[in-house]
């Protein structure tokens, strides 16, 4: 995923985009980065959003599927798993290397027809405020592996920090690694069982303590203090729930998760 010059470039496009006019399929990361230097080009992984708008444009798609970024492997550090940026949500759901709770979040993230297309890297780049899987990744101490186009250097950032600041110009997401140890719990409230939760709380208890993430209370899922979950939050209300209602849910659902974990 690459962001620059006001154009969002990611494995799953940030928003509905018009019909593209060109197609590229690079065979190396270096080639992909070079192609994406042009603001006319957008990265394509799962394509669940790209081309959703049928109006013609001069945008060109850079397909990242040939770069080998879809592997899910045991991480370098003990108790961690590395998930490639173009790994699909379906692959996450089916991977026995990941905790069952994370796998279930991947299954719930999209219907089956889209799980086989949507990618982990695109999910991170999009940063949807209601993403249950992003909340799970946050609680599992997710670290995002990035490569910069200007000097080809690789770096790692916490998912929490990346969601707060956004991707730097010229950065490409390569993978995300997560901790797999600890006990987990989740609580959520939705209008109906089939709806996306208005607010959800996902917690993980480990030797380091409890990590807890919320959806539906900011412009992306956020890590919060399990003892004071609403501190600093200012959610935007909508037809499903006002600001105060969302804050009430955040406190109530966090208490339920804490009770289950402690």
Buried (B, 14 or more C-beta within 10 A) or exposed (E): BBBBEEBBBBBBBBEEBBEBEEEBBBEEBEBBBEBBEBEBBBBBBBBBBBBEBEEEBEBBBBBBBEBEBBEBEEBEEEEBBBBBBBBBBBBBBBBEBBBEBBBBBBBBBBEEEBBBBBBBBBBBBBBBBBBBBBBBBBBBBBBBBBBBBEEEEEEEBBBBEBBBEEBBEBBBBBBBBBBBBBEBBBBBBBEEEEEBBBBBBBBBBBEEEBBBBBBBBBEBBBBBEBEEBBEEBEBEEEEBBEBEBBBBBBBBBBBBBBEBBE
